[in-house]
Amino acid sequence: MNFFQALFSWVAVLPPPLGTALIAMVPSVELSVAIPFAILKYRLPAGVAFSSAVAGSFLVALLVLSLAEPVSRWLQRRSRLAERFFSWLFARTRGKFSQKYERYGEFALLLFVAFPLPLPLSGAWTASLAAWLFGIPSRRALPLILLGLLIAGGIMLAVTYSGSALLGWFVPDGVYY
């Protein structure tokens, strides 16, 4: 059983809004999978799927921005491996984000979140880590991340409904998940 099968079998037994929020909290999966899963598997209405997924992803942003600094300092003081990991993480994220940050400033956080690609370099996780690494205060980062999540959620709703309608033309009885 792969990671996604295990995740989906586990969350399928939870109340649908909670399962949707938990899927949205998984790095690189986030809204790209949570919203389609909520609509196609749980059969949640669009508003519930949207709000549950956005809430789960936004909770990640809150946690990352609140805990990243104290946890990284604590780990670095206690482990050489953690020190090397955080050095790698800082260099990698700064390398991926610095051109966008120089060009767009804090608005780049919105761009990272607003385009829901199932890639490890997009979404609330990366934007939150980038905000922390670049020293963007939470009070400025969180509204941009939330706006990005709202845009990404709208995009995923449109993609899910248009994709499921298109699949309905080709697959009998609408059984496609």
Secondary structure, DSSP 8 states (H G I E B T S, - for coil): --HHHHHHHHHTTS-HHHHHHHHHTSTTTHHHHHHHHHHHTS---HHHHHHHHHHHHHHHHHHHHHHHHHHHHHHHHH-HHHHHHHHHHHHHHHHHHHHHHHHHTTHHHHHHHHS--SSTTSSHHHHHHHHHHTT--HHHHHHHHHHHHHHHHHHHHHHHHHHHHHHHHHSGGG---
